[in-house]
Amino acid sequence: MNAETGKPQTPYEALGGREVIARMVNRFYDLMESEAQYAPLRTMHAADLGPMRQSLTGWLCAWAGGPRDWFEENPGKCMMSAHRDLGVSRETAGQWADAMARAIAECGPENRELGRMMAERLDMMAQAMVVETD
């Protein structure tokens, strides 16, 4: 419960707000840039990851029940359709989920169970973006 309002705490608040989410996102992109095991995932992104760091932070904040700035700045944009034409494979979806799970574990909320659940849900989303090829 939020002490000020008496309402149930949002996941955003339980995670630690924008500061913690930004820390997780920055660690995620740092892992993607520095570790060879994420090379196929890294090649799917632009050279400058700055805009992606900001965008993913904003999206995760809104997704977790925080400020909805990302949705207001990207009206009608759907995360699934935004990735449809990128050719997400099982390999790259797995790399994304692994790097994000590591980032959450290393930099995420004090509540480890909440972090585990977040990583699990994000893994499910990443797997749903896989484009099956013949």
DOFI-621756 format. One record per residue: z, y, x of N, C-alpha, C in turn; chain; residue number from 1. Coordinates in Angstrom, 1 decimal. Each point is the difference from the previous one (the first is absolute). Layout:
N
{pt {Z, Y, X}, {Z, Y, X}, {Z, Y, X}, "A", NUM}
...
***
This chain:
134
{pt {0.0, -1.2, 0.8}, {0.0, 1.2, -0.8}, {0.0, 1.3, 0.9}, "A", 1}
{pt {-0.7, 0.9, -0.5}, {0.0, 1.3, 0.7}, {1.2, 0.8, -0.5}, "A", 2}
{pt {0.8, 0.3, 1.0}, {1.3, 0.7, -0.3}, {-0.1, 1.3, -0.8}, "A", 3}
{pt {-1.1, 0.7, 0.3}, {-0.2, 1.3, -0.7}, {-0.5, -0.1, -1.4}, "A", 4}
{pt {-0.9, -1.0, -0.3}, {-0.6, 0.0, -1.3}, {0.6, -1.2, -0.9}, "A", 5}
{pt {0.6, -1.0, 0.7}, {0.5, -1.1, -0.7}, {-1.1, -1.0, -0.4}, "A", 6}
{pt {-1.3, 0.3, 0.4}, {-1.1, -0.9, -0.2}, {-0.1, -1.0, 1.0}, "A", 7}
{pt {-0.7, -1.1, -0.3}, {-0.2, -1.1, 1.1}, {-0.8, 0.6, 1.1}, "A", 8}
{pt {0.3, -0.4, 1.2}, {-0.6, 0.5, 1.2}, {-1.4, -0.6, 0.1}, "A", 9}
{pt {-1.0, 0.9, 0.3}, {-1.4, -0.5, 0.2}, {-0.1, -0.8, 1.3}, "A", 10}
{pt {-1.0, -0.8, 0.1}, {-0.2, -0.7, 1.3}, {-0.2, 1.0, 1.1}, "A", 11}
{pt {-0.7, 1.1, -0.3}, {-0.2, 1.1, 1.0}, {1.4, 0.5, 0.6}, "A", 12}
{pt {0.9, 0.2, -0.9}, {1.3, 0.5, 0.4}, {0.8, -1.2, 0.8}, "A", 13}
{pt {-0.1, -1.2, -0.5}, {0.6, -1.1, 0.6}, {-0.5, -0.3, 1.4}, "A", 14}
{pt {-1.3, 0.3, 0.2}, {-0.7, -0.2, 1.3}, {0.5, 1.0, 1.0}, "A", 15}
{pt {0.4, 1.2, -0.5}, {0.4, 1.0, 0.9}, {-0.9, 1.2, 0.0}, "A", 16}
{pt {-0.9, 0.1, -1.0}, {-0.8, 1.1, -0.2}, {-1.2, 0.1, 1.0}, "A", 17}
{pt {-0.6, 1.2, 0.0}, {-1.2, 0.2, 0.8}, {0.2, -0.2, 1.4}, "A", 18}
{pt {1.2, 0.4, 0.6}, {0.2, -0.2, 1.4}, {-0.1, -1.4, 0.4}, "A", 19}
{pt {0.6, -0.9, -0.7}, {0.0, -1.5, 0.3}, {-1.4, -0.5, -0.2}, "A", 20}
{pt {-0.6, 0.4, -1.1}, {-1.4, -0.5, -0.2}, {-1.0, 0.5, 1.0}, "A", 21}
{pt {0.1, 1.2, 0.4}, {-0.8, 0.5, 1.1}, {0.2, -0.7, 1.3}, "A", 22}
{pt {1.3, -0.3, 0.3}, {0.3, -0.8, 1.2}, {-0.6, -1.3, 0.0}, "A", 23}
{pt {0.0, -0.7, -1.2}, {-0.6, -1.3, -0.1}, {-1.5, 0.1, 0.2}, "A", 24}
{pt {-0.6, 1.0, -0.6}, {-1.5, 0.1, 0.1}, {-0.4, 0.3, 1.4}, "A", 25}
{pt {0.7, 0.9, 0.7}, {-0.3, 0.3, 1.3}, {0.1, -1.2, 0.9}, "A", 26}
{pt {1.0, -0.8, -0.2}, {0.2, -1.2, 0.8}, {-1.2, -1.0, -0.3}, "A", 27}
{pt {-0.3, -0.1, -1.3}, {-1.1, -0.9, -0.4}, {-1.3, 0.4, 0.8}, "A", 28}
{pt {-0.4, 1.3, 0.0}, {-1.2, 0.4, 0.7}, {0.2, -0.1, 1.5}, "A", 29}
{pt {1.2, 0.2, 0.5}, {0.2, -0.2, 1.5}, {-0.3, -1.4, 0.4}, "A", 30}
{pt {0.5, -1.0, -0.9}, {-0.2, -1.4, 0.3}, {-1.5, -0.3, 0.0}, "A", 31}
{pt {-0.7, 0.6, -1.0}, {-1.4, -0.3, -0.2}, {-0.8, 0.5, 1.2}, "A", 32}
{pt {0.4, 1.1, 0.5}, {-0.7, 0.6, 1.2}, {0.4, -0.7, 1.3}, "A", 33}
{pt {1.1, -0.5, 0.1}, {0.5, -0.5, 1.3}, {-0.1, -1.5, 0.2}, "A", 34}
{pt {-0.1, -0.8, -1.0}, {0.1, -1.4, 0.1}, {-1.4, -0.7, -0.2}, "A", 35}
{pt {-0.4, -0.8, 0.9}, {-1.3, -0.6, -0.1}, {-0.2, -0.9, -1.2}, "A", 36}
{pt {1.1, -0.6, -0.5}, {-0.1, -0.8, -1.1}, {-0.5, 0.7, -1.3}, "A", 37}
{pt {0.1, 1.3, 0.0}, {-0.4, 0.8, -1.1}, {-1.4, 0.7, 0.2}, "A", 38}
{pt {-0.7, -0.4, 1.0}, {-1.3, 0.7, 0.4}, {-1.0, -0.1, -1.1}, "A", 39}
{pt {-0.2, -1.1, -0.7}, {-1.0, 0.0, -1.1}, {0.4, 1.0, -1.1}, "A", 40}
{pt {1.3, 0.1, -0.3}, {0.5, 1.0, -1.0}, {-0.3, 1.4, 0.5}, "A", 41}
{pt {0.3, 0.2, 1.2}, {-0.1, 1.4, 0.6}, {-1.5, 0.4, -0.1}, "A", 42}
{pt {-0.9, -0.9, 0.2}, {-1.4, 0.4, 0.0}, {-0.5, 0.5, -1.4}, "A", 43}
{pt {0.8, -0.4, -1.0}, {-0.4, 0.5, -1.4}, {0.4, 1.4, -0.3}, "A", 44}
{pt {0.7, 0.6, 1.0}, {0.5, 1.4, -0.2}, {-0.7, 1.0, 0.9}, "A", 45}
{pt {0.1, 1.2, -0.4}, {-0.6, 1.1, 0.8}, {0.7, 0.2, 1.3}, "A", 46}
{pt {-0.6, 0.6, 0.9}, {0.6, 0.2, 1.4}, {1.3, 0.8, -0.2}, "A", 47}
{pt {0.0, 1.0, -0.8}, {1.2, 0.8, -0.2}, {0.8, -0.5, -1.2}, "A", 48}
{pt {1.2, -0.6, 0.3}, {0.8, -0.6, -1.0}, {0.9, 1.1, -0.7}, "A", 49}
{pt {0.0, 1.2, 0.5}, {0.9, 1.0, -0.6}, {-0.1, 0.1, -1.5}, "A", 50}
{pt {-1.3, 0.2, -0.5}, {-0.1, 0.1, -1.5}, {0.5, -1.3, -0.7}, "A", 51}
{pt {-0.2, -1.1, 0.6}, {0.4, -1.3, -0.7}, {1.5, 0.0, 0.0}, "A", 52}
{pt {0.7, 0.4, 1.1}, {1.4, 0.0, 0.0}, {0.6, 0.9, -1.1}, "A", 53}
{pt {-0.6, 1.1, -0.2}, {0.5, 0.9, -1.1}, {-0.3, -0.6, -1.4}, "A", 54}
{pt {-1.2, -0.5, -0.1}, {-0.4, -0.6, -1.3}, {0.9, -1.2, -0.4}, "A", 55}
{pt {0.2, -0.9, 0.9}, {0.8, -1.2, -0.3}, {1.4, 0.4, -0.3}, "A", 56}
{pt {0.5, 0.9, 0.8}, {1.4, 0.5, -0.3}, {0.1, 0.6, -1.4}, "A", 57}
{pt {-0.9, 0.8, -0.3}, {0.0, 0.6, -1.4}, {-0.2, -1.0, -1.1}, "A", 58}
{pt {-0.9, -1.0, 0.2}, {-0.2, -1.0, -1.0}, {1.3, -0.9, -0.1}, "A", 59}
{pt {0.6, -0.4, 1.1}, {1.2, -0.8, -0.1}, {1.1, 0.7, -0.7}, "A", 60}
{pt {0.1, 1.3, 0.3}, {1.1, 0.8, -0.6}, {-0.2, 0.0, -1.5}, "A", 61}
{pt {-1.2, 0.2, -0.5}, {-0.3, 0.0, -1.4}, {0.1, -1.4, -0.6}, "A", 62}
{pt {-0.5, -1.0, 0.7}, {0.1, -1.4, -0.5}, {1.5, -0.4, -0.2}, "A", 63}
{pt {0.9, 0.5, 0.9}, {1.4, -0.4, -0.1}, {0.8, 0.9, -1.0}, "A", 64}
{pt {-0.7, 0.9, -0.7}, {0.7, 0.8, -1.0}, {0.4, 1.4, 0.5}, "A", 65}
{pt {-0.5, 0.4, 1.1}, {0.3, 1.3, 0.6}, {-1.0, 1.1, -0.5}, "A", 66}
{pt {-0.1, 1.0, 0.7}, {-1.0, 1.1, -0.3}, {-1.4, -0.6, -0.2}, "A", 67}
{pt {-0.6, 0.5, -1.0}, {-1.3, -0.5, -0.4}, {-1.2, 0.8, 0.5}, "A", 68}
{pt {0.3, 0.7, 1.1}, {-1.0, 0.9, 0.6}, {-1.3, -0.7, 0.3}, "A", 69}
{pt {0.1, -1.2, 0.6}, {-1.2, -0.8, 0.3}, {-0.9, -0.2, -1.2}, "A", 70}
{pt {0.5, -0.4, -1.1}, {-0.7, -0.2, -1.2}, {-0.6, 1.3, -0.6}, "A", 71}
{pt {0.7, 1.1, 0.2}, {-0.5, 1.3, -0.5}, {-1.1, 0.5, 0.9}, "A", 72}
{pt {0.0, -0.3, 1.3}, {-1.0, 0.4, 1.0}, {-1.2, -1.0, -0.1}, "A", 73}
{pt {0.1, -1.1, -0.6}, {-1.0, -1.1, 0.0}, {-0.2, -0.5, -1.4}, "A", 74}
{pt {-0.3, 0.9, -1.0}, {-0.1, -0.4, -1.4}, {-1.0, -1.1, -0.2}, "A", 75}
{pt {0.5, -1.0, -0.7}, {-0.9, -1.1, -0.4}, {-0.2, -1.0, 1.2}, "A", 76}
{pt {0.5, 0.2, 1.1}, {-0.2, -0.9, 1.2}, {0.9, -1.2, -0.2}, "A", 77}
{pt {-0.6, -1.1, 0.2}, {0.7, -1.3, -0.1}, {0.0, -0.6, 1.4}, "A", 78}
{pt {1.1, -0.5, 0.5}, {0.1, -0.6, 1.3}, {-0.9, -1.2, 0.1}, "A", 79}
{pt {-0.1, -0.8, -1.0}, {-0.9, -1.2, 0.0}, {-1.4, 0.4, 0.1}, "A", 80}
{pt {-0.5, 0.9, -0.8}, {-1.4, 0.4, 0.1}, {-0.3, 0.8, 1.3}, "A", 81}
{pt {1.0, 0.7, 0.5}, {-0.3, 0.7, 1.2}, {-0.2, -0.9, 1.2}, "A", 82}
{pt {0.4, -1.3, -0.1}, {-0.2, -0.9, 1.1}, {-1.1, -1.0, -0.3}, "A", 83}
{pt {-0.5, 0.0, -1.2}, {-1.0, -1.0, -0.4}, {-1.2, -0.1, 0.9}, "A", 84}
{pt {-0.5, 1.0, 0.5}, {-1.2, 0.0, 0.9}, {0.3, -0.1, 1.5}, "A", 85}
{pt {1.2, -0.2, 0.3}, {0.4, -0.2, 1.5}, {-0.2, -1.4, 0.5}, "A", 86}
{pt {-0.2, -0.9, -0.9}, {-0.2, -1.4, 0.5}, {1.3, -0.6, 0.5}, "A", 87}
{pt {1.1, 0.2, -0.7}, {1.3, -0.5, 0.4}, {-0.1, -1.5, -0.1}, "A", 88}
{pt {0.3, -0.6, 1.2}, {0.0, -1.5, 0.1}, {1.5, -0.5, -0.1}, "A", 89}
{pt {0.1, -1.3, -0.1}, {1.3, -0.6, 0.0}, {0.7, 0.3, 1.3}, "A", 90}
{pt {-0.8, 0.0, 1.1}, {0.6, 0.3, 1.3}, {0.5, 1.5, 0.1}, "A", 91}
{pt {-0.8, 0.9, -0.5}, {0.5, 1.4, 0.1}, {1.1, 0.3, -1.0}, "A", 92}
{pt {-0.1, -0.6, -1.2}, {1.1, 0.2, -0.9}, {1.3, -0.6, 0.5}, "A", 93}
{pt {-0.1, -1.1, 0.7}, {1.2, -0.6, 0.6}, {0.5, 0.8, 1.2}, "A", 94}
{pt {-0.9, 0.6, 0.7}, {0.5, 0.9, 1.1}, {0.7, 1.3, -0.5}, "A", 95}
{pt {-0.6, 0.5, -1.1}, {0.6, 1.2, -0.6}, {1.4, -0.4, -0.5}, "A", 96}
{pt {0.1, -1.1, -0.7}, {1.3, -0.4, -0.6}, {1.0, -0.3, 1.1}, "A", 97}
{pt {-0.4, -0.6, 1.1}, {0.9, -0.3, 1.1}, {0.5, 1.2, 0.7}, "A", 98}
{pt {-0.9, 1.0, 0.3}, {0.4, 1.2, 0.7}, {0.9, 0.8, -0.9}, "A", 99}
{pt {-0.3, 0.0, -1.3}, {0.9, 0.8, -0.9}, {1.3, -0.7, -0.1}, "A", 100}
{pt {0.1, -1.3, -0.1}, {1.3, -0.7, -0.1}, {0.8, 0.3, 1.3}, "A", 101}
{pt {-0.7, 0.0, 1.1}, {0.7, 0.3, 1.3}, {0.6, 1.5, 0.0}, "A", 102}
{pt {-0.9, 0.9, -0.5}, {0.4, 1.4, 0.0}, {1.2, 0.2, -1.0}, "A", 103}
{pt {0.0, -0.7, -1.1}, {1.1, 0.1, -1.0}, {1.3, -0.5, 0.6}, "A", 104}
{pt {-0.1, -1.2, 0.7}, {1.1, -0.6, 0.6}, {0.6, 0.8, 1.1}, "A", 105}
{pt {-0.8, 0.7, 0.8}, {0.4, 0.7, 1.1}, {0.5, 1.4, -0.4}, "A", 106}
{pt {-0.6, 0.6, -1.0}, {0.3, 1.5, -0.3}, {0.3, 0.2, -1.4}, "A", 107}
{pt {0.2, -1.0, -0.8}, {0.1, 0.2, -1.4}, {1.5, 0.2, -0.5}, "A", 108}
{pt {0.2, -0.3, -1.2}, {1.3, 0.3, -0.6}, {1.1, -0.8, 0.5}, "A", 109}
{pt {1.2, 0.5, -0.1}, {1.2, -0.7, 0.4}, {0.1, -1.3, -0.8}, "A", 110}
{pt {-0.4, 0.1, -1.2}, {0.1, -1.2, -0.9}, {-1.2, -0.9, 0.3}, "A", 111}
{pt {0.3, -1.0, 0.8}, {-1.1, -0.9, 0.6}, {-0.6, -0.8, -1.2}, "A", 112}
{pt {0.7, -0.4, -1.0}, {-0.6, -0.7, -1.1}, {-1.0, 0.9, -0.7}, "A", 113}
{pt {0.3, 1.3, -0.2}, {-1.0, 0.9, -0.6}, {-1.2, 0.1, 0.9}, "A", 114}
{pt {0.1, 0.1, 1.3}, {-1.1, 0.0, 0.9}, {-0.8, -1.3, -0.1}, "A", 115}
{pt {0.6, -1.1, -0.1}, {-0.7, -1.3, -0.1}, {-0.8, 0.0, -1.3}, "A", 116}
{pt {0.6, 0.5, -1.1}, {-0.7, 0.0, -1.2}, {-1.2, 0.9, 0.0}, "A", 117}
{pt {0.1, 1.2, 0.7}, {-1.0, 0.9, 0.1}, {-1.2, -0.6, 0.8}, "A", 118}
{pt {0.3, -0.6, 1.1}, {-1.0, -0.7, 0.8}, {-0.7, -1.1, -0.8}, "A", 119}
{pt {0.7, -0.7, -0.7}, {-0.6, -1.1, -0.9}, {-1.0, 0.6, -1.0}, "A", 120}
{pt {0.4, 1.1, -0.6}, {-0.9, 0.6, -1.0}, {-1.2, 0.6, 0.6}, "A", 121}
{pt {0.2, 0.6, 1.2}, {-1.2, 0.6, 0.7}, {-0.9, -1.1, 0.5}, "A", 122}
{pt {0.5, -1.1, 0.4}, {-0.8, -1.2, 0.4}, {-0.8, -0.5, -1.2}, "A", 123}
{pt {0.6, 0.0, -1.1}, {-0.8, -0.4, -1.2}, {-1.1, 0.9, -0.3}, "A", 124}
{pt {0.2, 1.3, 0.2}, {-1.1, 1.0, -0.2}, {-1.1, -0.2, 1.0}, "A", 125}
{pt {0.4, -0.2, 1.3}, {-1.0, -0.2, 1.0}, {-0.8, -1.2, -0.3}, "A", 126}
{pt {0.6, -1.1, -0.4}, {-0.7, -1.2, -0.3}, {-1.0, 0.2, -1.2}, "A", 127}
{pt {0.4, 0.8, -0.9}, {-0.8, 0.3, -1.2}, {-1.3, 0.8, 0.4}, "A", 128}
{pt {0.0, 0.6, 1.2}, {-1.1, 0.8, 0.4}, {-1.1, -0.8, 0.7}, "A", 129}
{pt {0.3, -1.3, 0.3}, {-0.9, -0.9, 0.7}, {-1.3, -0.1, -0.7}, "A", 130}
{pt {-1.1, 0.2, 0.7}, {-1.3, -0.2, -0.6}, {-0.5, -1.4, 0.5}, "A", 131}
{pt {-0.2, -0.9, -1.0}, {-0.4, -1.3, 0.3}, {-1.5, 0.0, 0.4}, "A", 132}
{pt {-0.3, -0.7, 1.1}, {-1.4, -0.1, 0.4}, {-0.4, -1.4, -0.1}, "A", 133}
{pt {-1.3, -0.2, -0.1}, {-0.5, -1.4, -0.1}, {-0.2, -0.6, 1.3}, "A", 134}
***
